[in-house]
Amino acid sequence: MNDKENLIQEIIMAEERVEIMQLQGIRQKVWDTLTKEKNFDPGDIEIDPEFRLKLSNCEATVSIDFIINLDSVSFMVIKCSSTAMESWESYVISFARAVKDYQIPYAMVSDGENVRVTDVITGSLLCDSIQRLFTKQDAINKMKDFKKTPCPLSKLEKTKRIIYAFEGIKCPTVSKT
């Protein structure tokens, strides 16, 4: 590579490092809010869980930042993002609908300051403030009448393809060698 290409690569790598640090800070802020302010036990929260996503013509491993589980049932999936929270809503909602044999009832995206919590079954926005985010007791109360509902078969493949497409966005643009 020539000097110009090296300089461009260094700039891209520096921007990626900044983005990774921002994302780590957002994840820590969300973790602290959940465990310190909303009273979820650390054991209630899976960190970076991975799932095998089977589409009609391929398979992929997909992951999410956090999943809150209560009594061995998933309550909410959480995606942390340093940019464009609204654009990640489709991903997190699709993720909640398709990674298990039932739809996880709530999906959240957060930039560390703001949140968007969606009821996965109805598609309605429930919360847009980190202060109004569910406490553990709120979550327990909401799960009392929870019935496992699978994603409709007619929508499942399209939903999985949304997840698959967003997974490509999460890939680094420069190899980390």
PyMOL commands that set and color helices and strands:
alter all, ss='L'
color gray80, all
select helices_A, chain A and resi 3-37+42-44+85-98+130-132+136-143+153-169
alter helices_A, ss='H'
color red, helices_A
select strands_A, chain A and resi 45-47+50-54+59-63+66-70+73-80+106-110+115-119+125-127
alter strands_A, ss='S'
color yellow, strands_A
deselect
rebuild
show_as cartoon
